[in-house]
Amino acid sequence: MNCSSGQDARRRDRHGWNDLDHYLSIHFAQLKRLGEYIVERDELEIDLTDADTLRIKGRIYCVHSLFLDVAKTLEINDRHQVRTIRYKYHAGILGETPRSIFRYDNAHPYTEHPDDHHKHFYDLVTWQEVDPPQWVGRNALPTLAEVLEELYDWWNETGQFL
């Protein structure tokens, strides 16, 4: 019974260790699924920089001139498992001047936050960043697919009316 509970606890950690092949198959399957309604072009590059590091970086072009810039660093353990250690999901809209909509990252700490995982917002009138960012926390951090779905929802609820 205890062994099963330990396995259940590990499964609930969406951002914990995952087999590299499984991680990549989920990554590509989600982008394919999202291609049915939001993703138009995926220009992400996946690079095994060394035996211990995998990087995913680039831009995903979406419907309605939306985009998501992605920069992720994943560490690789000796069992060929990966987990994200640094990330940035920067959502925006293209135009004469590209505009930021929101950004998730853990690139810099905020002393008032329990951990480094947070979300930046941008004022939709001035397009300036709103301070301070909102703490999200590691457990509530969205996946890449969830960020793309959030961007799609933003368009439907707000963006199309600007």
C-alpha positions as CSV (number, residue, x, y, z in Angstrom):
1,M,0.0,0.0,0.0
2,N,2.8,2.5,0.9
3,C,4.5,1.8,-2.4
4,S,1.4,2.5,-4.4
5,S,0.9,5.8,-2.5
6,G,4.4,6.8,-3.3
7,Q,3.9,6.1,-7.0
8,D,0.7,8.1,-7.0
9,A,2.5,11.1,-5.4
10,R,5.1,10.9,-8.1
11,R,2.5,10.8,-10.9
12,R,0.8,13.9,-9.5
13,D,4.0,15.9,-9.9
14,R,3.5,17.1,-13.5
15,H,6.9,18.8,-13.4
16,G,8.9,16.0,-12.0
17,W,11.1,13.5,-13.7
18,N,9.7,12.0,-16.9
19,D,11.3,9.5,-19.4
20,L,12.8,11.5,-22.2
21,D,11.0,9.6,-25.0
22,H,7.7,9.9,-23.2
23,Y,8.3,13.6,-22.6
24,L,9.0,14.2,-26.3
25,S,6.1,12.1,-27.5
26,I,3.7,14.1,-25.3
27,H,5.3,17.3,-26.5
28,F,4.7,16.5,-30.2
29,A,1.3,15.0,-29.6
30,Q,0.1,18.2,-27.8
31,L,1.4,20.4,-30.6
32,K,-0.3,18.3,-33.2
33,R,-3.6,18.4,-31.2
34,L,-3.3,22.2,-30.8
35,G,-2.6,22.5,-34.5
36,E,-6.3,21.7,-35.0
37,Y,-7.3,25.2,-33.7
38,I,-4.5,27.4,-32.5
39,V,-1.0,26.4,-33.6
40,E,-0.2,27.4,-37.2
41,R,3.6,26.9,-37.3
42,D,6.0,25.4,-34.8
43,E,9.5,26.8,-35.0
44,L,10.8,25.3,-31.8
45,E,14.3,23.8,-31.8
46,I,15.1,20.9,-29.5
47,D,18.8,20.6,-28.8
48,L,20.7,18.1,-26.7
49,T,23.4,20.6,-25.7
50,D,25.3,17.9,-23.6
51,A,24.6,14.6,-21.9
52,D,22.9,16.5,-19.0
53,T,21.0,19.3,-20.7
54,L,18.2,19.5,-23.3
55,R,17.0,22.9,-24.5
56,I,13.8,23.8,-26.3
57,K,13.7,27.2,-27.8
58,G,11.9,29.2,-30.4
59,R,8.6,30.6,-31.5
60,I,5.2,29.0,-32.0
61,Y,3.1,31.0,-34.5
62,C,-0.6,30.9,-33.7
63,V,-3.9,32.0,-35.3
64,H,-4.9,35.7,-35.1
65,S,-1.2,36.8,-35.2
66,L,-0.6,35.4,-31.7
67,F,2.7,33.9,-30.8
68,L,4.4,32.1,-28.0
69,D,8.1,32.3,-27.5
70,V,9.5,29.4,-25.6
71,A,12.8,28.9,-23.8
72,K,13.1,25.8,-21.7
73,T,16.1,24.1,-20.1
74,L,15.6,20.6,-19.0
75,E,18.1,18.5,-17.0
76,I,18.7,14.9,-17.9
77,N,19.6,12.3,-15.3
78,D,21.5,9.0,-15.7
79,R,18.2,7.1,-16.3
80,H,17.4,9.2,-19.4
81,Q,14.7,11.2,-17.6
82,V,14.1,14.9,-17.9
83,R,12.6,17.7,-15.9
84,T,12.4,21.4,-16.5
85,I,14.7,23.6,-14.5
86,R,14.4,26.9,-16.3
87,Y,11.6,28.2,-18.5
88,K,10.0,31.2,-20.1
89,Y,6.7,31.2,-22.0
90,H,6.2,34.6,-23.5
91,A,2.8,35.2,-25.2
92,G,2.2,38.1,-27.5
93,I,0.5,39.4,-30.6
94,L,2.3,40.4,-33.8
95,G,1.8,43.7,-35.5
96,E,3.7,46.8,-36.5
97,T,5.1,46.5,-33.0
98,P,4.8,43.1,-31.4
99,R,2.9,43.4,-28.0
100,S,3.4,41.2,-24.9
101,I,0.2,39.7,-23.4
102,F,1.6,37.6,-20.5
103,R,4.8,35.7,-19.6
104,Y,5.4,32.7,-17.3
105,D,9.0,32.2,-16.0
106,N,11.2,31.3,-13.2
107,A,14.2,33.2,-14.4
108,H,14.4,35.6,-11.4
109,P,13.3,35.4,-7.8
110,Y,11.0,37.8,-6.0
111,T,11.6,38.0,-2.3
112,E,7.8,38.2,-1.5
113,H,7.2,34.9,-3.4
114,P,7.6,31.4,-1.8
115,D,9.4,30.2,-5.0
116,D,10.6,31.6,-8.4
117,H,7.5,30.5,-10.5
118,H,5.5,33.6,-11.5
119,K,3.4,35.2,-14.2
120,H,3.9,38.7,-15.7
121,F,0.9,40.7,-17.0
122,Y,0.8,43.6,-19.4
123,D,-1.6,46.5,-19.4
124,L,-3.7,46.1,-22.6
125,V,-4.0,49.9,-23.1
126,T,-0.4,50.9,-22.6
127,W,1.1,47.5,-23.3
128,Q,3.5,48.1,-20.4
129,E,4.3,45.4,-17.9
130,V,2.3,45.5,-14.7
131,D,4.2,45.2,-11.4
132,P,4.6,43.1,-9.4
133,P,4.2,39.7,-11.2
134,Q,1.7,37.2,-9.8
135,W,3.2,34.3,-7.9
136,V,2.1,31.0,-9.5
137,G,4.1,28.4,-7.7
138,R,5.7,25.2,-9.0
139,N,2.6,23.1,-8.5
140,A,0.3,25.4,-10.5
141,L,2.7,26.1,-13.3
142,P,1.0,25.4,-16.6
143,T,2.4,23.1,-19.2
144,L,3.3,24.4,-22.7
145,A,0.0,23.1,-24.0
146,E,-1.9,24.8,-21.2
147,V,-0.2,28.1,-21.9
148,L,-1.2,27.8,-25.6
149,E,-4.8,27.1,-24.6
150,E,-4.7,30.1,-22.2
151,L,-3.5,32.3,-25.1
152,Y,-6.3,31.0,-27.3
153,D,-8.9,31.7,-24.5
154,W,-7.4,35.2,-24.1
155,W,-8.0,35.9,-27.7
156,N,-11.6,34.7,-27.5
157,E,-12.4,36.5,-24.3
158,T,-10.4,39.7,-24.7
159,G,-8.0,40.0,-27.6
160,Q,-10.5,40.0,-30.5
161,F,-12.2,43.0,-28.9
162,L,-9.2,45.2,-28.7
